[in-house]
Amino acid sequence: MGDVDPDDVMRRVEHHFGRIPQARCRRAWSRASPISWASGECGVERPGTTAYLKLAWHAPAVTDPDFHPMLVLDAALTGAKGVNLWASFRNPPQRSTRLYRALVETGLAASVFGALLPTEHPFLYAVSCTVSEGTAASAVESAAQSAIADVRKQGITAEELQRARHQLRARLVFESDSVTNIAHQIEVLPHRRVGRRLSGNGRSHRCGDAGRRRTGR
């Protein structure tokens, strides 16, 4: 890059590296972890002034047809984001989303955001909440699970789907051409299919005050 002559660069590359024999590269071996559908809970307590709640569900790989409904579902629950690694952490609050209305507008949580990454193998969809001062994490979890149960039962509305499409298109346009197919899948997605993926109660992770670790299933 920079003020260089491409032809000169290629001549130099050929001079220094052209004599190296071509080698066949092995395909990286990997195996997806087995999926357990059992619900579980883990609590971690440390000294501090703020409590956090994280809920997580199994999420499909980016090549799975269910990845596109999950992307729209996250937009309806916590706000539309892109599909790069840092997209979830640069997401401004979207006050029209289900979990913002259920948790932040009611004063139960100070913030809420979701994270869905386009991974090669099935991974996790996570919803993270900052619990408001004086509120029990269990109250936030109950309200979040109730809002998600409504989506699982009824799906999202046509209005929510239209809003998600618009917001996702606006974010995906700034990313790589590799997301063109994702944008297309979102465009043709029927709203009744969105919201069925989150099954069970999820796996919750609470962090708060005190100084002991608690786990359970």
Beta strands, then each sheet from edge to edge (+ up, - down):
strand 1: 41-45
strand 2: 51-59
strand 3: 109-116
strand 4: 123-131
strand 5: 203-208
strand 6: 213-216
sheet 1: 3+ 4- 2+ 5- 1- 6+
end
